[in-house]
Amino acid sequence: MRGPCGSTRRRATDAFPPPGTHAAPYRGDGPGAVRSQVPQLDRPPRPGSGTAARAGGCGRHPAVAAAAAGPVSRPPAAGRGEPSPLSPAGLGGCVSGTSGRRSPYRQERPTVSAPQRILLIKPSSLGDVVHALPVLAALRHRWPDAHISWLVTPACAGLLEGHPLLDQVILFQRRRLGRIWRSPAAGAELADLSRSLRHGRFDLVIDLQGLFRSGWLAWQSRARCRVGLSSARELAWVFYTHRVAADVNLHAVDRNLRLAAAVGCPTDSVEFPLHESPDARQYIDSRIPPGQPIAVLLPGANWLTKRWPASRFAELVDPLHRRHGLNCVTAGGPETAELAAEIPAHYNLSGQTTLPQLVALLRRADLVIANDSGPLHIAAALGRPLVAVFGPTSPQRSSPYRREDSVVRLDMPCSPCFSRRCSHRSCLRWLEAQAVLSVVQQQLARHGCGALAR
């Protein structure tokens, strides 16, 4: 029988290693790639997880892929009955390039001539919205006078509302609109959204989500240029006029930048424009006295399988205060309140901050320790010293961008499994606090926090 991690099911008694078999963690070849000698699970390795597939053994933290795929030949001409490549004339002069059916071949880069109205589609999640910010910066650099809109869910809108690089935030009520099959009101609201997208008269739409609903919304805009990845899921690619090839194993930021480069934006410099709210900063200063060194602990994550146990976070509080003089602050959404109650932090702001206020808190942080979650990527975008705790997900795809030295994880036969359900969660339960504290020391020293790194 196959288990939730894609391997043979384990007995309940095997969820933790027997006493005396868990060796002390040691550092692997790359900084931050913490590994531990753990007994082999009673399951075969995942397909493609051996040394032949990943250099250095199963689960080793790979560096973020930065190189683009090599050049390949153009696809053959469309045959009888196949869709023909779109011509510049057919796109009203907005884009030149190739399109047509989904193909493994790289397509010619389209060139966009001064679009007046641009729509970015990236509704969620929080970390993915952060990873899309470099595309916004690239578009604004390329076309400073264009009207740029962003379609986003209300949960993530706080990161974009009032942003100086954006002209409009379009709210997408994903949960409510998902009930269109049984709610006439939801159907009418979706029709209103589709109508407003058409009335937006967008010249260029870039779908950064790559799902059926986002591709359908791009098509509903009736924009002449609709660009997305050829690897988009759920047949979203059928709604695009142009498809851009990108390796699915590239980091999310690099995949997004492929789309920006495809429409002619410069991508040599990667920027994460996070605007600061004075009111939000004032609120944080009212809760935590300014000038006080703080370490922000973020025990939450959308998936239960991505959460390092709260008891492990609790083990960090005393060493961080005693060795580095840091006062610990727990933070996150309302769902983290129960986790924060288990952590004896000096300040507890879990469930007590809006998204702009959370950004202000992370901007003040001298250190951030977090699971693979949206706030982690906000801290990385702000350039804060951080430690990223990874378990079932792949640092190659979603580590803090160009900060792979901040990642701490165990080398497990079943990790990464990308599973939201797991009977044992060994990849995080076996990860000890001392492994995280070792990376803390390096991060503080690397970021010039000499007094804190002692």
N, C-alpha and C positions, 0 to 999 in steps of 0.2 A: 504493500500500500504506500502511496506517495504522500508525504507530509506537506504541510503548508509552506515549507521553505523549498519545495521542489525536490526533496530527497526522501529516502525511506523513513517511515515514522520511527521515532525513538520511544523507548519506554519512559514512563513518568519518572522512574527512579534515576534516569540518566540525565535529568535536566541540569544537574550541577555536577562538577567533577568530584570524585571521592577525595577524602582528606589526604593531603600530602602529595597530590599529583599536580597541583597548580603552582608552577614555578614562578619566580619573581619576573615581572616584565622587563624586557630589554629593548633597546632601540635598534631598529633595522637599518637598512642602508641609507634611507632618506630621512632628513630631520622631520620629526613629527609623526613618522610612520611607526608607531609603537606596536610591538607584537608581543605575544606571550606564548610560552611553551604550554600548550594545553593538550590533553589526550585526544586522540582522533575520535570523532563521533562514529557511532555504529551505523554509518551510512556511506554510500559511495560519493565521491566528489561530484559536484554539479557538472554537467557537460560543458566543456569549454573552459573549465576552471583550473585545469592542470598547467604544468610548466610549459607545455607546448602552446597553450593558448595565452597565458599571461606570464611574462617573464618574471622570474623570482618566486613562483609558487602561487598557490591558491590564495586569493584575497589580499595580496600585497597591494598597498596603496600606490597606484600609478600616478605619474605626473600628469598634469592637465595637458591634453592634446592641444597644441598651438599651431601646428603646421597644416596647411590646407591640403586637400587631396591633389594628387598629381594630375596633369592634363591628360585627357582622354579624347578619343575621336568623337566627332559630332554624330548624332544618330542618323541612320539612313533616312532618305526621303520617305514621307508617308505614302503608303501603298493604297491600293483601291479599297475603299470602305473605311479607311482610317482618317482621323481628323488631321487636317493640314496645319502646319505651323502658322501662327498668326503673323501677319505682316504689320509693319509700322502704320500703313494706311488703315488697316482694319482697327487699329487702336487709336485712331484719331491723332496720330503724331505724338502720343504720350509716351509710348514705350516701343523700342525696337528690340527684337530678339526672337526667340523661338518659344513655342508652347506646343500644345497637343497632348497626346495621351501620356500617362506616366511612363517614365523611361529610366533605366539605370544609367544612361549617358548624361554627362554634364551638358547643360544647355548654355548657349551663348548668353553672356551677361546683358540684361536689358539696360538701356539708358533712358532715363527719365528727363524730360526737358521742362523744368520750372513748373511743377504742379502748384496750383493755387490752394488746393484744399486736400489735406492728408488725414487719413484715419488709421490709427494703430489699434489693433484688436489684441488685447491681452487681459482678459477679465480677472484671472486669478492664477495661482495662489500668491500669497504675499512675497515669498522668495522669488517666484517667477516674474512678478512685476518688477522687483528690484533688478533682476537679470536683464530686463528689457529696457531699463533706463539708458544704457549706452546707445540704443537705437534712437531714442528721442533726442539725445545730445547730438548724434551724427546728423539726423534730419534737420535740426535747427541750425547747425553749422553750414549745411549744404544749402538750405533755403531759408534764410533768416526772416523773410517776409511772408512765408506761407502760413496758412491757418491750419494748425495741427490739433486734432481731437484724439481722445483716447477712450475706448470703450472698456469699462472696468466694473467689477462687482462692488456693491456698497462696502463690503468688508475691507476692501483694499483701496477704496477711493480716498481715504484720509492721507495716503501717501502722495496723491497727485493733486488734490484740490488746492487751489491757490498757487500752483507751480508756475514760476515765471516763464518756463519754456513752453507751456501749454496754453492753448486758447480755449479749450472746451473739454470737460469731462462728461462722458455719456454713461449713465448708470445702466447696468445690465442686471436685472433682478433674476439671477439664475434659478434660485430655489422656487420663486413664485412662478416663473415662466415655465418651469419644468412640469407644471401641473396642467398644461394646456389640454391634455387628452380628457381630463375630467372636470375642468373648470372653464366655463365660457368666458369668465372675466379675465383669466390668464391668457386665453386665446386672443381676446380683444386687445389686451396690453401688448402682446407680441406683435400684433398687426400694427399698433401705433408705433412701436419701436422700428419696425421695418419701414413704415412710411416716413418716419423722421430721418432714417438713414438715407433713403432715396432723396428726400428734400435737402439733405446736406450737400448734394452735388459734389461729392468727393472725386478728385482726379486720380488719386492713388490710395489704395488700401493695402496695408501690410498685416497679414494674419500671423501673429507670433504664437498663437495658442496651438494651432494645428489639430483641431478636433472638428467633428462634423458641424456642431452648432456654430463655431466661430467661422468656419468656411462658408456656411449658409448665410450668416450675417454679412460676411464680406460680399457675397453674391447679391444679397438684398440691397446693398448700397448702389448697385448698378454702375459702379465705377468702371471706367474702361481699363484700368490697370489694377489687377488684384494679384498680389504676390504672396507666395507661401512656399514652404519647404516641400520638396517632392516626397519626403518621407512622412508627411503629415498622416495622422491616424484617422480611422473611421471614414475613409474616403473623402476627407476634407479637400484633398488636392483636386477633385473634379470641379470645384468652384473657382479655381484660380485661372487667370490668363497666363501667368508665368510661374514656373516652378523652379526652385533653386535647390541644387544638390548639396547635401551636407551629411557627413558621417554622424550617425545617431550616437556614437560614443564621444563626440566632441562635447566640451563643456557647453552648458546652456547659453552662456554669454557669447561664445564663439559661433554657435549655431545662429543666434539672433543677428550677430554682426554679418554673417553671410548674406542675410536678406538686405541689410543696410548697404553692403557693398554692391549687391546686385542692382540696386537702383541708382548707383553712382555716388554714394556717400563716402567720405573719407573715414577709414576705420583704423588708421595708424595709432591714434590716441584714443584710449578707452576711458570714458568719463562716466561716473555715476552721480548725476546731479540730484542730490537730495536737498531740498530747500528747508530752511530753518524758520520755525514760527516763534516770534518773540514771546507770545503768550504761553506757548508750551514750555519754553525755557524758564519763564518766570514761575510756572507751576512747579517744575522740578526743583528749582532753587528754594521754593517755599517748603518742600518736603525734605530735602537733603541740603544741609548748609553748604554754600559754595566753598570751594577750596579743599573739601574733604576727599581724600583718595578713596575711590570706590571700585569694587569688583561687582559687575552685574551678572547674576546667575539666572539662566533661562531654562528651567527644567521642562518646559512644555514642548510639544510637537503635535502636528496634526495626526500622525499615526502613533498608536500606542507602541508599536514595535520600534519606533525611533527614539523612545524616551529612555535615557539613562536613569536608573533608579534614583528617586529623590533621596534615599538614604546615602547614596554615594555623593550627591551634591552636599548633603549635610556634613560629610567628612571633610569637605574642603574649607569650611568656614573658619575653623580655628587656625589651621596652617596659613591661610591667606592673611589673616589678621596678625598672627604672631611673627611670621617670617617676613611679610611684605608690607605690613601696616595698612592693609586694605580693609575697609568696612564693606561687608557684603550686602547687596541689595537683590532681592528676588523680584522678578518682573515677568510680565507676559499677560495673556488674555485672561478672561474670567475663568476659563477651564483650568488654569494653573493654580487657582487659589488653594485647592486641596493639596496639591503637591507642595506648594510653598509653606503650608502649615507644618510640614515635616522638616523644614530647613530652618535652623536657628540663626537666621540672618539678622543683621543690625537694622535693616529697613525692609519692609514688605510692601511693594507696590503692585503686586500681582492683581490683575483685574481692576486696577485703579488709575489706569492711564489710557488716553486715546492714542491713536496711531501717531499723530504728530508729537505727543508728549513722550511716547516711547522712543521716538527718534531723538528727541532732545536729551533723554536720559542716556541713551547709548553714545551720543556725542560727548557727554561728560565723562564717560566711563574710562578708567585707567586700565581696565581689563574686562573682557567679556568671556564667559564660559557658557556654551550653549550646545544643544542638540542640533541636528540638521533641521533647521526651521527658518521661517521668514526673518525673525529678528536677528538670527545669526548672519544672514546675508546683508541686512541693514548695517550691522556693526562692521562687516568686512568692507562695505561700500564707503563707510566713514573712515576707514583706515585705522580702526582701533586695534590694540593688541588683543588677540583672542585665541581661544582653544575651541576647536570644533569636534564634538564627539559624534562619531559615525558608527552605525551598526549595519542595518539591512540595505542601505543605499550606497551608491558608488561615488567616492570622492572624485573619480575621473569626470563624472558628468555634472556634479552639483556641489563640489567643495567650494569654500570661499574663493572667489576668482583670483587666480595667481597667488594664492596664499596656502598652497598645499602643505607647507611646513607647519601649519596650525592644526592639522588634522591628527586626531588620535583614534585608533581603532585596533581591534584584535584581528589576527590572521586566522579566520575560521574557514573550514571547508565549505560551509553553506552561505558565506557572506561574500558579496552582496546577493541577496535573494529578492529584493524589491517587493517583499511581501508585507501586507498590512496585518496579517495574522500569523502568529507563531506560538507553539506550545511551550517553548523553553526560553526564547530570547537570550540565548547564551552569549551572543556577540556583544551584548551590553551588560548583562548581569555579571559576567566574569571580568569585565574591565574595572581595574582597581583605581582608587583615588590617587595613588602614588604615581601612576602612569600619567594622569592629567597634570599633577603638580610638576612633574619633570618638564612638560611642555610649557607650563606657565612660566617657569624660570627662564627658559630660552626665549619665549615671546617678549617678556619684559626687558630682557637684555638686548634683544634685537631691535626693539623700538626705542632704545635710548632711555629707558626708565631705570637708570642706575640705582637710585635710592630704593626703588621698589623691588629690584632684582636681587637684593642682597640675601 
